[in-house]
Amino acid sequence: MEDEYPPAMTRRLITLFVLVSSFMTQLDATIANVALPHMQASTSASREQITWVLTSYIIMAAMFTPLSGWLATRFGQKNVMVVSISGFTIASLLCGLAANFEQLIAFRLLQGMMGAALLPISQAILLDINPPERHGSAMAVWGMGAVLGPIIGPVLGGYLTDYLSWRWVFFINLPFGLIAAVGQMLYMRENRAERPMRLDLTGFFLLALSVGTFQLVLDRGQVLDWYQSREIWVETIVSATAFYLFIVHTLTARHPFVNLKLFRDSNYLLGNLFAFILGGLLYGTMALTPPLLAELMGYPIKLVGLVSAPRGIAMMIFMLIAGRLTGLIDSRWLIMSGLVLSAISMWILSGISLEMDSSLIVIAGIVHGIGAAIMFVPIATVVFKTIPAKYRNEASAVSSLIRNMSGAIWISVLHTMTIRNAATVQSHLVETVRPDNPVLELKLPDMDFGSADTIAGMAVEILRQALMASYANTFWMLFLACMLATPLVLLLRR
């Protein structure tokens, strides 16, 4: 047993270098958001074109994530990690040096493709180098790298863009990528399957096509008014057809791209279900809060980052605590407690108003950070608890794909729900703004319905009220989702 796992110091060094790699790829999914206006001015791109800086990266990462399991099994975790982080770092340099819009998108595509394997393989590595009794702590540390990237990204991107240039959003990766690549080459042991399976190219192509086009639907649906657009219809049909053909091929192929035996394990199946729910709670809330604070409350981007920071700090602290508790307490009770705390935070946020101060957001963020941390670690552990070690690379790749897609799906659904609900609320409010309304006459006795300025000001205020009410309704829906999901935890095996 002593030779099965690296020495303690070597484990710590491998963990550090692997976490730097996974943190970078997650950071780049969000760090460029606040720099888009500067990139648009520098590259002479249109407003719609510049969003492809985000979309191109996300699509390529989603398409190539499932391939990472086969690559790690065929070529070894060390080789794939070193090549991936080196390619990711070079692509980051090229993005920062891009002379025009076309080059920037091409290098972002390369960056997404090279970074796709870093998160799932880093998870498999930490499980492989640690004995089972330390898996909870290992997943706590891995979770910090996986979750903090999207949290820190917008804040760090804002500072780099304001004080240096948008190009430093990409240059920041260079020293960390170099350290991570050299460290992994020096300290990681190589391991690969003795008899690697052939790559099912048909299965990979069909799954990549389905995932890529579905991601396009999610990213561009709201911009193009969903199914009022021919493009969205075409992408939906292509995605659904490719996924159907992928399922048929997987059920009939001798060596399919995705091993369906993974989903016969109830813990793996249910664990990924809860990971899907957690993705919505975590990434969905992170996507809703900044525009709420910036657009409705008038907070500058730096203050938005400061108000959002307590959630990340709470997650960091309680992930370490959850890592210790995972081996001592039944994981089901930890997941259930996390869902309840997340429900409480959503309930707090459902009470938002235009007269509130930042304390409500901070308190809800802390409670949510604690709940998400208590859920994240046992979910990441229980998913692999009963999966044989030989399937770990593949299981991690599929699990990462599900988790990433969950964030994209929830963010798209919640944004669309909020915008459309705001339109409904706005129409109801407009119906009440008329001269014969006694409540309006009591509140605003001097309102002049014949003044264009007055009517314009009232229209702006109605829109603000409608958006705030819509945000509150969305948070209330997330509260109900948490409560409905809580009893499902009991279906997990010990």
N, C-alpha and C positions, 0 to 999 in steps of 0.2 A: 504493500500500500504506500510505502514511503516514496517509491519511484513513480507512482501513478500520478501524483500532483507535484508541481514545481515547489521549491522552497518558499517560505513565507515572503521573504524580501523580493524574490523574483515575481511572485504573484502580484505584489503591490505595484511593481514597476510595469508589468504587463497591463494591469488594470488601468494605471494612469495613462499609458500610451494609447490603449484601446479607447478609453473614454474621450480623450482629446479628439480622436478620429470621429467617433459617433456624434460628439457635441458639435463639431464643425459642420457636418452635413445637415443636422437639424437647424443649426443657426442660420445657414444659408437659405433655408426655406422661407424665412421671415425678415432677415436683416435688410434685404433690398427694398422692402415695402415703402419705407419713408423716403428713400432716395429716388423713387420713380420720377418725380417732377424734375429733378436735376438731370437725370439720365435723359429724359425727354428733350430738355433744352439742349443738351450737349450733342445728342445724336440726331436731332431734327425729326424725331418720330412723332406720330399722331398720338392722341390720348389713348385710343384703342390699341394701337400697335405696341405701346410701351408696356402694357400689361402682359405681353408675351414674355417679358423678362422673368416674371413669376411663373406663368403657365408652362413655359418650355421646360423649366427646371423640374417642376412638380410632375409633369407628364412622363419625362424620361426616367425619373426616379421610380415612379409607380410601375412603369413598364418593365424595368430591369430588376426590380426587387425580387420577384419570384425566381430569377435565374441564379441568385446568389447562393442558394442552397446547393444546387448542382455544382457550381463552380468550386465552392469550398470542399465538397466531397471529392471532386475530380482532381483539383490542383492543390488542395491543402489550404487551410485557413490562413496560414502565414503568408503564402504567396499571393493569395487574393487580396488580403488586407494591404500588403505593401504596394502592390500594383495599383489598387484602388485609391489609396491615400496619395500616392505619387501622382496619378492621373488627375485626381481631384485638385491637388495643389497647383499643378501646371495649368489646368483649366481655369482656376481662380486667377492666376497671373494673367492669362490671356484675356479674361473678362475685364480685368482692370486696365489692360492696354488696348482694348477694342477701339478702333478708329471710327466705326460707324455702327448703325443699328443692326445691320445684317451680321457683322462679325460678333456683336454682343450676344445675339440670339444663338448663333452657331456654337459659341463657347459655353453658353449656359446649358445648351443641350448636352454637350460633352461633360460638363460639370455634373449634371443630374445623372447621367449614365454611369460615370465613374464613382459617384458617391452612393449609388443605390445599395451596394453590398455592405457598406460600413456599419449601419445600425444592426441589421439582423445577425451578421457574423460576429460582431462585438458581443452581442448577447450570448451566442453559442459559445464563444471563447471563455467568457466569464463563468459559464456553467461547467465547462470542461475542466478548467484549471482549479476549481474549488470543489472540495468534498461536499456531499449532499447536505450535511448539517450547516454549511456556510452559504448555501444557495440563496437564502433569504437576504443576508447581508450583501451578497454579490449583486442581486437584483435591485437592492436599494441604491447602491452606488451607480449601477447602470441606469436606473431610472432617473437619477439626478442629471446625468449627461443627456438622456433622451428628451427630458421634459423642459429643462432649463434653457435649451437652445431657442425654442420658439418664444419663451418668455423674455429672454434678454435681447433677442434679435432686434425688435423695433427700437428699443431704447439705445442700444449700442449703435445701430445704424443711424439714428438721429444725431448722436454726438459726432460720429465720424464724418457725416455729411456736412454738418454745420461748421466744424472746426478744421476739417481737412478738405476732402472731396468725395464725391460718390464713388470714385475708383478705390478708395480705401475700404469700402464695404467688402471688396474682394481681396485687396492686398493683405488685409488682417489675417487671412488664412495661411500666408506663406510661412512665417516662422513656426506656427503650430504644426502645419503639415510636415515640415522638414523634421522637426523633433519627433513627431509620432512615427514617421516612416523609419527613421534611423533606429529609434527605440525598439520597434517591433522586429526589425531585422536582427538586432543584437540579442534580444531576450526571449523571443517566442520560439517554441519548439514546433517543428513541422509535423503535421499529422494529416494523412489522407487515407481514403478507402483503399484496401488492397486490391479489390476488384471493382473499380468504379463503373457505374451504370452509364450506358449510352445516353446522350442527350436526345430527348424527344423534341425535335425541332418543330414538328407540326403543333404539338401541344403548347410549346413556348410561344410560337408565333400567334396562335389563336388567342391565348390568354393575354399576351402583350397588346394585341390589337383591341381586344375587348376592354381592357383596363385603360388603355390610352385614350380611346374614343369616349369612354364613359367619363374620364377625367375632364375631357374637353367639354362635355355636356355640362358638368358641374361648374366649371370655371367660366363658361361663356353664356350659360343659360339666362342668368339675370340680366346681363348686358343686352342680349338679343331678344328679351321678352319670351323666353322659353319656347313653347311650341307654336308661337306665331312666326317663328323663323324656320326657313327651310333647312338651314345648316344644322340646327338642333335636331330636327327630324332625321336627317341623314345620319348624323353621328349616333343617335339613339338606335336606329335600325342596324347600323353596322356593329355597334357594341353588343346588342342583344343577339344578333345572328352569330357573331364570333363566339360569344359565351355559350350559346346552345351547341354549336359545333365542337367547342372545347369539351363540354360535358359528355357529348356522345363519343368523342375520340378517347377521352379519359376512361370511359367505361368499357371500351372495346380494345384499347391498346395493351400489348403485353407488358411494356414498361412505360407507363404514362409519366408525363412531366410532373404531375402532382400525385403523390401517393395517397389514395383515398383511405388507406388504413389509419391515417392520422385522425380522421374524423370519427372513427369508431370508438376512440377514447373519449368518454363522456367529459372528463375534466378538460381535455384539450378543446372540445367543442364548446362547452359552457364557458370556459375561461376566455375564449375568443369572443363569445357573445358579450361578456362583461367588459372586455377590452373595447369592444365597439361602443358600448354605452359610456364607458369612461372617456373615450375619444370625443364623444359629443359634449359631455359635461365640461371637459377641460378645454379643448380647442374651440368649441362653440362659444363658451363664455368669454374666452380670451379674444375671440373675433368680435363679439358684441360690445364689450365694455369700452375699448378705445374710441370707436366712433360715437358712442353715447356721450362720453366725457368731452370729446373734442368738438362735436357738432352741436350738441344741445346745451352743454354746460360751459362751452367756451374755453376749455382748458388748453393751454399750449402743449405741444407734444412731449416736452420734457416733464411737465407736471403729470401728464397722463402716465408716463413711465414710473414716476415716483409713487403715484397712487396705486398702480398695479403691482409694485415691487413687493409689498407684504405677502401677497399670495405665493410668490416664488420663494421668499425666505421661509415661510411656513412649510412649504413643500420640502425644501432642503432639510430642514431640521427633522421633520416627522418621517421622512423617508428613511433616515438613519435609524430612528426609533422603531419604525415598522419592520425594518430589516432584522432587528434583534427580537421583536415580538413574534415574527413569522414562525420561528422554530419552537416557540413556547406556547402559543395560543392557536387554537383551531382557525385556519385561514378563513373559513366561512364567516366566523364572527367578526374578523377584521374587515372583510369585504362588506358585510352588512352594516357595520359601524360607519365605514366610509360613505356608503350610500345614504345613510341617515344624515350624516353631517353635510353631505353635498346637498341633500334635500333642504336642510335648514338654511344653507347659504342661498339657495335659489328662492326660498320663501322670503328671506330678508331682501333680496334684490327685487322681488315682485312689489315691494313697497316704495320703489323709487318715485321721485317727483322732481319738478323743476326747481323747487325751493330747497332741496336737500343740500347738505355739504358733503365733503369727501369722506367723512367718517363712516357713513353707511357702506360705501364701496370698499373701504379698507377692512371693516369688520367682516363683511360678507366674503371678501377675498381671503382673509386669514382662515375663516371657517372652511371655505372651499379648499384651500391649500392643504389643510390638515386632512380633510376627508379624501381628497384625491390621492394624497401620499399613502394613507392607510389602505386605500384600495389598490393602488398601483403595484406595490411590492408583492402582496400575496397573489394577485392576479398573474403577474409575470412569473411567479414561482409555481403556482398550481398548474399553469398551462403545460409545463414541462415535467411535472413531478412524476407522471406515470408513462411518459414517452421514452422508449429505449434510446440510449445514447447515440446509436448509429443513425437515428432519424433526426437528430437534434438540429443539424444545419438546415435541412428541408423544413422542419417544423417552425424554426425561427423565421425563415424567409416568408412562409405563408402567413404566420402570425403578424409579422411586420407589415405585410401588404394589407391585411385586414385592418390593422390599427391605423395605418396611413389613410386608407380609403374611408374609414369611419370619420376621421377628422374632416376630410373633404366633403363627404356627404352631409354631415351635420351642419357644417358651416354654410353650405349652399342652402340647405333646407331652412335653417334658422334665419338667414338673411332674407330669403324670399318671403318667409312667413311674416317677418317683421315689417318689410316694405308693403306687402299687400294688406296686412292687418291695419297698418297706418292709414292706407287709402280708405279702408272701410270706416275707421274711426273718424277720419277727417270728414267724410261725407255726412256722417251723423251729426258732427259738431256744426257743420255749415248749415244744416237744416234748422238749428236752434238760433242762429244769428239773424234775427229779423226784428224790426221795430216793435212788434206786438208781443215780444217775449218779456214778461214781467221781471224775470230773474235778471236778464241783461239790462233792463231799464233800471233795476235797483242797484246793480253793481257798477254800471257805467251810465249814469243819468245824462251826461253831457256828450254822449257819442253822436257824431254827425254822420248819418248814413249817406249824405250827399257829398262827402269829402272823399276824394280819391286817395289821399294820404291815409286817412283813417281806415278805409277799406283795405288798403294794401298792408298796413300795420296789423290789422286784425287777421288777415290771411296768413301772414307769417306766424303770428302767435297760435293760430289754429293748427298749423302744420307742426309746430313744436310740441304742442299738447298732444296731438295725434301720435307723433313718433314716440313720445315718452310713454303714453298709454300702451302702445304696441310693444315697446321693450318690456314693460311690466308684464304684459300678457305672455310674452315669449318665456320670460323667466318662470312664470307660473306653470307653463307647460313643462318646463324642465323639472320643476318640483314634482309634478305628477308622475313624470317618467321615472324619477328616482324612487318614488314610493311604490310604483307598480313593479319595478325591477327587484326590489328588496327581497320579497319572498322566494324569488327564483334561486337565490344563493343556496337555499337548503337542498337543491338538487345536486350540488357538487358533492363528490365523495370526499371523505376525510383525507 
